[in-house]
Amino acid sequence: MAYFKCPDCDKEYKIFGDSHIEEIAQKLNIDILAKMPIDPKIATTCDKGLIELFDGDWLDNIANILEKMEEK
């Protein structure tokens, strides 16, 4: 979980402090798959067994990475 996004103003709050994932990923030569938000809606849809219906864009990067791998 990387941040909390306020549902009222869309501002992102880094509850756990600034992330250093970019530096670590670069050092290890790996791709960052996603930065997941803390979102109560995720927990609710998981609890209902409906996570596939959750509408979030934070996993879109995974598809881009997989497409690039497929091209190689």
C-alpha positions in Angstrom: 0.0 0.0 0.0 1.6 3.2 -1.2 -0.9 6.0 -0.3 -4.4 7.0 0.7 -6.4 9.0 -1.7 -9.0 11.3 -0.1 -12.4 10.6 -1.6 -13.5 14.2 -1.0 -10.6 16.1 -2.6 -8.6 13.5 -4.5 -5.4 14.5 -2.7 -2.9 11.6 -2.1 -1.5 11.2 1.4 1.6 9.1 1.9 0.7 7.6 5.3 3.9 5.5 5.4 6.2 8.3 4.2 7.9 8.9 0.9 8.4 5.8 -1.2 11.8 4.8 -2.4 10.5 2.1 -4.7 11.8 3.8 -7.9 15.4 3.8 -6.6 15.2 0.2 -5.4 13.7 -1.0 -8.6 16.3 0.8 -10.7 19.1 -0.7 -8.5 17.7 -4.2 -8.9 16.8 -3.6 -12.6 13.2 -4.6 -12.1 9.9 -3.0 -13.2 7.5 -1.5 -10.7 4.2 -3.3 -11.2 1.9 -1.1 -9.2 1.6 1.4 -6.4 -1.6 0.3 -4.6 -3.7 2.8 -2.8 -5.2 2.2 0.6 -8.9 2.1 -0.4 -11.7 0.8 1.8 -13.6 -0.1 -1.5 -10.9 -2.7 -2.3 -11.5 -4.4 1.1 -15.3 -4.3 0.6 -15.2 -5.9 -2.9 -12.7 -8.5 -1.7 -14.9 -9.4 1.2 -17.9 -9.8 -1.1 -15.8 -12.0 -3.5 -16.2 -9.4 -6.3 -12.7 -7.9 -6.6 -12.8 -8.5 -10.4 -15.5 -5.8 -10.5 -13.4 -3.2 -8.7 -12.6 -0.3 -11.0 -9.1 0.9 -10.4 -6.3 2.0 -12.7 -3.4 1.3 -10.5 -2.8 -2.1 -12.1 -2.8 -0.8 -15.6 1.0 -0.7 -15.6 1.2 -4.5 -15.3 -0.6 -5.0 -18.6 1.9 -2.6 -20.2 4.9 -4.5 -18.8 3.5 -7.8 -19.9 2.9 -6.5 -23.4 6.5 -5.3 -23.7 7.7 -8.7 -22.5 5.6 -10.4 -25.1 7.2 -8.2 -27.9 10.7 -9.4 -27.0 
